């Protein structure tokens, strides 16, 4: 069954996409494109940023806006957010030393993640789950009842039934 109309999941996906798009653009204005994976770019509202991290936000934002145009696409965006940011959240926990060992230490920290980023990434993963499983609003359309056609003169005449006369008194009456 296909639902019609703009769905809340689409609105949420577009809003989350716009958020990431704005954050990515503001981050790029602040960092520029130099030292693409560097760690000396500082922070934006407490979150560590670098050009690569900002580009990732811009791409995610574009996906959210584009996939949010359809209900199924918005749900796909939600699942991608959940999976992607779930992995980045766990990776960030390893980078910031929450786990005693980091099995992916060879990858380094190209996104310049910090503890504040971890909490934001957990929130993004939860938002992705919400977008993915938000129930669809079914648009119910009540059809107007058809008006009965006006009765014609033929419909108003009394029809004789076998065994009865015109007045219902029987054949002999």
N, C-alpha and C positions, 0 to 999 in steps of 0.2 A: 504494500500500500504506500502510496506517495502522499506526503503531506503538502499542503499548499500554504502560501503566505510566508512572510519573514518569520523565521524561528528565533527564539531567544538564544539558542546555541550559536546562531550566526552572528547576532549582535555581540555576544560575549567574545567570540573568536576575533571579530574585527576590532573590538575595543582592546583586547590583549595585544593583537597585532600592532595597532596604533601606538600602544604604550611602548612596545619594544622598538618600533621604528623611531619614535621620538627620542627615546633614551640612546639609541645607537647614533642618531644624527648629532645630538648634543655632545655625546662622547667623542665623536669624530671632530667636531668643532674644537673641543678642548685638547685632544691629543694630536690631531693631524694624522699623517700616515707614516711618519718617521719612526724608526725603531719598532717595527711592526709587532714583535712579540716581547718587547721590553717590559721592565718592571718599574721604571722610573717616571711613569706618566702621572702618578698620583692617584687621586680618587675622585669620584663623582658622588656626592652625598654619602660618603663613607664606603662606597663600593670601588674596589680596585678596577682600573680600566687600562686598556691599551688598544691600539688600532685594530688588532685581530678580534678582540672581544667586542669592540663596537661594530665591526663588520658582521659578526655573528648575530648581534642584536638586530641590525638592519635587515639581514636576510630573513630572520625569524619573523620580524614585523611584516615584511612583504608577503611571506607565506600566510600569515594570519589574515591579512587584508584580502588576499586573492582567494584563499580557500574558504574564507567566510562568506563568499557570495552564494554558496550552496550549502544546504544542511549537511549532506554527506561529507563535503569538503571540510566544513567546520569541525565535524567529529574526527576526521582524519588529522586535522591540525591538533586537536586535543590529545589524541594518542601519541602523535609525534612529540608534543611538548612533554607529556608524561615520560616517555621513554628517554628522550634526549636529556631533559633536565634531571631526570632520576639518575642517569649515569653521571652527569656532570656534578650533581650533588655528592654522590659517593666518591667520585674522583677528588672533589674539593675537600672532603673530609680526610682523605688520604694525604693530600698536599699540605693541609694545615696541621697535620699531626694528631688528629683525633684517633686514628688507628696506629698501633705501635709499629707496624711495618707498612711500607708503601710498595705493593708489587708492581706498580707502574711508574716507579720513580724515574726510569729511563726516559719517560715522555716529558719530564720537567713540568713547567707551569706556563705554557704558552699563552693561556688566557689571563694570566696574572690574577688568579683567584685568591680571595682572602675569606676570613670567617663570615663577614657580612654577606659576601657573594653566596656562600653556602646556604644561608637562610633564605635569600632571595630565590635561589635555584630550587630549594624545597618548595617554596610558595608557588613557583612557576610550574613545578611538577604537579602539585595539588590542583592548580588552576586547569592544567591540561586534563587531569582526571575528571574534573567537574564538566569541562567542555565536552569530553568524550562520552559521558554517560548521562548528561542532562536530557530528560525526556522531551520528546518532540511535542509541541503544542499542535493538536489537530484542529484545523479550521473547519468548523461545522457549518454547513450551509443548509438552512431550512428552506426547502422549496415551497413556494406559494401553492396552496391547493388550487387545482383547476376549477374554474367555475362551471357549474352544470349548464349545458345549453338550454336556452329558453324553450319551454314546452310549446309544441306546435299544436294546431287545431286537431290534427290526426291523433296526437297523444291524448287529447282530452275526450275523445269519443269513447263510448262504452262499447266494448267488444262482447258479442254474444258468445257464451260458452255452451258447448254441447250439453243438452239435457236441461237447460234453464232458459227461460225467456229473457227478454230485454230487462225486465225489472227484477229478475232473480226469483220469480215465483214458481219456477218449474215450467215444463213444457206444456202443461195443461192449464195453466192459470191465467 
